[in-house]
């Protein structure tokens, strides 16, 4: 099969999944005629989609793509085949499902690490009451007044955009618009519209916190999802790699994108531990909030973020309990409350995300994406080399397997098995 024909069939295949589950296609910026064609077709048969994915994979070796493009398409066709089988009703084990979607093998975390994280958090938040009570009091004090949320969003969007445009070139016409929505299983979401434009939705059902808002804006916009989409549209799509016009959920793209976005704030602002004292994201955010008339202890927020990083795997463990070990909803909620030190309401919101048929495996993109990409990035020293590595994440069609191979070839330990 000719390369252009194979990519066209790949795009049609991915678009057809949106007919099975609206929202499966996260973004499509390619030829609108292909989307119209799919919209005018009968609802697809999942078994047929699985077969189509297998057939396209079989054509890859002789299509004449570069090794990088072949690897990208192979990993994504593997994921789409698994999704089609799930839609068809096949019984696929949760660990195998995650492996097919995201090119990683997951396993339960170590509760001793969670206990150590609690110990470190306890040291950051001393005082009377249980650690859970002190965390809840901290969250209350950290809450952004709803009538100030828009001002805060605009301030951090502007500050981060300026930093990113100085570090990574962006098209002059790029833009992010923000809207507030409700009744969603996530806290924020980037809708990339193409043409270097994004709409970022922020969930009004959840309190927004001063310590998290800089990370949210960095994650969704600068230098996270919006920045990645813009640079790949300008670079890869502009060079003819039209498979990059399609972004669908439950694929290796998602793990790479979420790992990049979760590392975005530190990559562009830095941390106090990696640069001179007082120059981390906490001190930077504190100054911005002060300009808005809001009091924020950036040093404590940064310390608490570092301490709580040991809880990274808790929500993936909850997904394993729910879908692999068949624990009850009540037991999983109790597990989440215990280790994340969250209220019943926050635990229920997390459980909603983990229970969604479309999103149930997605938590692994954050956990394994952060581990894999973070380990790969830290192989380079802070400064120009680290920045160059982050630029590769923004610009290249990398896969989890490709990063693992780079780690192995450089003599590092395997990451994100």
Number of C-alpha atoms within 10 A of each C-alpha: 13 13 14 14 11 18 19 15 17 23 22 16 20 24 25 24 25 18 18 15 12 10 13 19 18 18 20 20 17 17 12 9 9 14 16 11 12 19 14 8 10 9 13 15 15 20 16 14 23 23 14 19 23 16 12 21 20 12 15 19 15 11 17 13 14 10 9 14 17 16 19 21 22 20 22 25 25 22 26 27 23 25 24 22 19 17 18 15 11 12 9 12 11 18 16 15 20 25 21 23 28 30 24 25 15 19 13 13 15 13 15 10 15 20 14 15 21 21 14 17 22 18 14 15 15 11 10 8 9 12 18 18 14 18 20 15 11 14 17 12 13 19 15 20 14 11 8 11 16 14 13 20 16 13 17 21 22 14 15 20 21 12 14 21 15 10 13 16 11 17 13 8 8 14 16 20 14 16 12 12 14 13 9 17 19 17 17 19 19 21 17 21 16 17 15 21 17 23 18 21 20 23 19 16 15 17 15 20 18 24 24 14 18 23 21 25 26 28 26 28 28 29 29 27 26 27 31 23 26 24 21 21 23 16 16 17 17 12 10 11 16 19 23 24 18 18 21 21 23 27 26 27 25 22 29 25 23 25 25 27 29 24 24 24 23 15 22 19 19 20 21 18 10 13 13 10 10 14 16 21 23 24 20 18 23 20 16 17 19 11 11 13 9 15 15 20 16 21 19 15 22 18 17 20 16 14 19 18 13 20 20 19 22 21 24 24 23 25 25 21 18 21 18 13 11 11 14 12 15 11 13 22 22 17 18 23 19 14 17 20 19 20 17 13 12 17 20 20 19 20 22 15 19 23 17 12 11 16 16 20 24 23 22 27 25 23 22 27 27 23 18 25 26 17 19 20 23 12 14 14 11 14 12 10 14 17 17 14 17 22 16 12 19 25 19 15 20 18 23 23 20 14 20 22 14 13 19 13 11 10 9 14 11 16 20 21 14
